[in-house]
């Protein structure tokens, strides 16, 4: 296969959850730029409509559907609808997720102050929502004998992360093993399952704290590359994992963190 063909997604259908902003939006832009028919979903309907309108100006293969991944039936309906309209879903990015607030570096984030209602909501989206998305994708990919599933995890799921809330780090650690387990089951069916584990990116998660210069400066000292990442820096890995170039990769949890997890 030629080098350009390794990264060519023309003729493929890709679903991205949590695509109205941040990493999900950057991933969706990448899929469209590589030629894929791309379905953006998000629970934030106004933001989704705005970004879909912007993207359609240059990429008519853009679709947008409101979706709350904490509702498994809604996830199934979206994936079933994509397959009904387009014949298959070739790659699914289970990206939707929310923050659990600050970690134990502040009193509100310490064990005795954990809000169990908020804990449940974070796990419902970050873990149950990922499971619902992976399950819906696998149900169509297994019989077909082909497919890619990419989950957005975090370096907070690989190691202890004092700056992140308990529910967030717990959900991301669980997601990592969900990815490994699903990769083992689906490998005989040529369905590849991998995870991207971002470090500090300037997104809207956690109230957009890392977009603030003072927060980015504090974080900089913990990162070997000395800076917070821009969302565009997720694009290369996202394209790799969706494309033929990653045909021998499954079960991988890949950090994109400026070297933070190597410390």
Helices and strands as residue ranges (DSSP letters): H 3-6, E 13-16, H 22-33, E 37-42, H 45-56, E 62-66, H 72-86, E 91-94, G 107-109, G 111-113, H 116-123, I 124-128, H 129-144, E 147-152, G 155-157, H 166-186, G 187-189, E 191-198, H 205-208, G 209-211, H 213-220, G 231-234, H 235-242, G 244-246, E 253-256, G 260-262
